[in-house]
């Protein structure tokens, strides 16, 4: 139904969901209280949304990967990337997760469901903003160039534009140069 577009850095997103996800990433980066040092920091809020909602639940990495695809249109994210993000989460003070067992076979267990990051409100606003941008793009093309296009075509055009400048959009909104650390870079097939 939706045209898929291979984005820079190797992830594939469906147009409607991808546009919202990209806008949310830009918003998260722009309004972040903490420094964003690499791509894992950018993806972490999305992973947090995919965690089980029950305290004591074991985290299934394949389930997280599936939810990332279904809910946010992140495709082909390696399990190692999700695992590295979960390790970072467990290392935080007042973490939502704990690790049990020995490395590399430890389990992640939900320690708290007290997630207060404003993600859902930000995601909803990004959807609303992108709906408006798409409507304005359709009007602009019609009024300025006499080009009529359907909503899906406008979404594809917008996504193509985002795809071409994805890294630039991230760096501009994160106010930093995203230099992925060596050990993280080695675990990312798309970095």
C-alpha positions in Angstrom: 0.0 0.0 0.0 2.7 2.5 1.0 5.7 2.9 -1.2 8.9 2.0 0.7 11.9 4.2 0.4 15.4 3.1 1.4 16.7 5.9 3.6 20.3 7.0 4.0 22.1 4.9 6.6 20.2 1.8 5.4 16.9 1.8 7.2 13.7 1.4 5.3 10.5 3.2 6.3 6.9 3.3 4.9 6.1 6.9 3.8 3.3 7.9 6.3 4.9 6.4 9.4 8.4 7.4 8.3 7.5 11.1 7.9 6.1 11.1 11.4 9.1 9.2 12.8 11.6 11.6 11.1 9.7 14.6 12.4 9.7 13.1 15.9 13.4 12.4 15.8 14.1 16.0 14.8 11.8 17.3 17.6 13.5 15.0 20.1 16.9 16.1 19.1 16.0 19.8 19.0 14.3 19.7 22.4 16.6 17.3 24.2 17.8 18.2 27.7 20.8 15.9 27.4 23.5 15.7 24.8 23.0 13.4 21.9 26.3 11.8 21.0 25.4 9.1 18.5 22.6 7.3 16.6 21.7 5.1 19.6 20.8 8.2 21.6 18.4 9.1 18.8 16.7 5.7 18.6 16.5 5.1 22.4 13.2 7.0 23.0 11.6 4.7 20.3 13.0 1.6 21.9 11.6 2.7 25.3 8.1 2.9 23.8 8.4 -0.8 22.8 9.2 -2.1 26.2 6.7 -4.4 27.9 4.3 -2.6 30.2 4.5 -5.1 33.2 7.0 -4.9 36.0 9.0 -8.1 36.1 8.4 -8.9 32.4 11.4 -10.2 30.4 12.3 -8.1 27.4 12.2 -10.0 24.1 14.7 -8.4 21.6 12.8 -9.8 18.6 9.6 -8.3 19.9 11.3 -4.9 20.3 12.6 -5.2 16.7 9.1 -6.1 15.5 7.5 -3.2 17.3 10.1 -0.8 15.9 9.1 -1.9 12.5 5.4 -1.9 13.0 5.0 1.2 15.2 7.8 3.5 13.9 8.8 2.0 10.5 12.4 1.3 11.5 13.4 -1.7 9.4 16.6 -3.8 9.4 17.8 -2.6 12.8 20.2 -5.2 14.0 19.4 -7.0 17.3 22.8 -5.9 18.5 21.8 -2.3 18.3 18.7 -2.9 20.3 20.7 -4.8 22.9 23.3 -2.0 23.1 20.5 0.5 23.7 19.0 -1.7 26.5 22.5 -2.0 28.1 22.7 1.8 28.2 19.3 2.0 29.7 20.2 -0.5 32.5 23.3 1.6 33.2 21.2 4.7 34.0 20.4 5.8 37.5 16.8 4.9 38.3 16.7 2.6 35.3 13.5 1.2 33.8 15.4 -2.1 33.3 17.7 -4.4 35.1 20.1 -7.1 33.7 20.1 -10.6 35.0 22.6 -13.4 34.2 26.0 -13.3 32.7 27.1 -11.4 29.6 26.5 -12.0 26.7 23.4 -14.1 27.6 21.8 -11.8 30.2 18.1 -11.1 30.3 16.6 -7.6 30.5 13.8 -7.3 33.1 11.3 -4.4 33.4 12.1 -2.7 36.7 9.7 0.2 36.4 7.0 1.4 34.0 7.4 5.0 35.1 8.3 6.4 31.8 8.0 10.2 31.9 9.5 11.4 28.7 6.6 13.1 26.9 7.2 10.9 23.8 3.6 10.2 23.1 2.6 13.8 23.1 5.6 14.8 20.9 4.8 11.9 18.5 1.1 13.1 18.2 2.3 16.7 17.6 4.7 15.5 14.9 1.9 13.6 13.2 -0.3 16.7 13.3 2.5 18.9 12.0 3.4 16.6 9.2 -0.3 16.3 8.1 -0.3 20.1 7.8 3.0 20.1 5.9 1.6 17.6 3.4 -1.6 19.5 2.9 0.5 22.7 2.4 2.8 20.9 -0.1 -0.2 19.8 -2.1 -1.5 23.3 -2.2 1.9 24.8 -3.1 2.4 22.4 -6.0 -1.0 23.1 -7.3 -0.9 26.9 -6.9 2.7 27.6 -7.9 3.3 24.9 -10.5 -0.2 23.7 -11.6 0.7 20.2 -10.4 -2.0 18.1 -8.9 -0.9 15.3 -6.7 -2.6 12.9 -4.3 -1.7 12.8 -0.6 0.4 9.6 -1.0 2.4 11.2 -3.8 3.1 14.3 -1.6 4.1 12.0 1.2 6.5 10.2 -1.1 8.0 13.5 -2.3 8.5 14.7 1.2 10.0 11.4 2.2 12.4 11.5 -0.8 13.5 15.0 0.4 14.0 13.8 4.0 15.9 10.8 2.7 18.3 12.8 0.8 19.1 15.1 3.7 18.4 12.8 6.7 21.9 13.0 8.3 21.9 16.8 7.8 18.5 17.1 9.4 19.7 15.1 12.4 22.9 17.1 12.8 21.1 20.4 12.5 18.5 19.5 15.0 20.9 17.8 17.4 23.2 20.8 17.4 26.1 18.3 17.2 28.2 16.3 14.9 27.0 12.7 15.2 30.3 10.8 15.4 29.4 7.3 16.2 31.8 5.7 18.7 34.0 2.9 17.3 32.5 0.0 19.2 29.0 1.2 18.5 29.8 1.8 14.8 31.0 -1.8 14.6 27.7 -3.1 15.8 25.7 -1.0 13.4 25.3 -2.4 9.9 23.7 0.9 8.8 26.2 3.4 10.3 
